């Protein structure tokens, strides 16, 4: 029986060392994320909707710069009788003919109308980019959430196997009177708790996969078959976090990138350019449009008549029509200027908060990796050796193992928090140091 206990302890030691080796081998998920981002861009229904709307807006550019349709009039005049052609050739007033009326907007109106339509396309393109960046952020966020759940599940499964071995060992020692029944019940209780936690993890995993499928335009119930990884935030250089631009750029640099490339800010700037052109276009309505008219009239045997006229469409009601429209455009511009300021304050606040979250998560992860986990593993190895000679209670070994498991889960949680914060920073600045966010 004692020999069996030694076998159990040796097995526990091998599992402890194996978990340490596994945690140090984590391949990069860059290729998988790249393929997922491309699939999202191609299949996400929200992005497809915005592309169709932008394509529809592009169809308004040419009509906005085109002259109004001309009006063609065919008719005639008669004398004495209301019959077309009556007295034609005998009365000078009798005539039949055709006339053409063409409206000519004041110079610059069509050009400005076309610029407004073109800038509306730019606004929609910026909105498409902002939505795309946000969806990519959600996709990467869900990826790291799923990777964390997978790592958590691995830890729990490993813990379950160890506890099953401990349970067998405790029962064997209980039969010989070397262990109490409380130890056996304690292990059984932990096994039940682990099984419940595994079931809860499976539920959370299903929820994350459903969110993945929705982002990728897939059926919500489609299973996830691709393995995911949770890579450590290391660059191979022993430097402080705030001095390592490969790991996390300086905070001041993030503000500069956000000012230049944040999609939400670019959208508002496009709206402001549209507003400028809209104000200029509305002001052109204060100038009169031209009306050109030309006609030919046949008078039978009498000489034909030709008519050419130029008219002006006078904005005599400009105080009730044109001026309120100009004021409306100015108010829209003022509102968009306030929106730009509000969005910048929101973006800068989010950068500050997310930067602190990313830096703290990476520092905590490094602390766990370099200090806490090695200490707990050493303590567990020592406790197993002491338990082997009967100088340490079973409960103390179990508690040390529980502390190690909790530390491993928390290490993975901090790693997930770092990656998710870094993804949020990528979305806030619109692109990263090594290229666009989609890479």
Secondary structure, 3 states (H helix, E strand, C coil): CHHHHHHHHHHHHHHHHHHHHHHCCCCCCHHHHHHHHHHHHHHCHHHHHHHHHHHHHHCHHHHHCCCCCCEEEEEEECCCCCCCCCCECCECCCEEEEEEEEEECCCCHHHHHHHHHHHHHHHHHHHHHHHHHHHHHHHHHHHHHHHHHHHHHHHHHHHHHHHHHHHHHHHHHHHCCCCCHHHHHHHHHHHHHHHHHHHHHHHHHHHHHHHHHHHCCCCCCCCCCCCCCCCCCCCCCCCCHHHCCCCCCCHHHHHHHHHHHCHHHHHHHHHHHHHHHHHHHHHHCCCCEEEEEEEEEEECCEEEEEEEEEEEECCCCCCCCHHHHHHHHHHHHHHHHHHHHHHHHHHHHHHHHHHHHHHHHHHHHHHHHHHHHHHHHHHHHHHHHHHHCCCCCHHHHHHHHHHHHHHHHHHHHHHHHHHHHHHHHHHHHCEECCEECCC
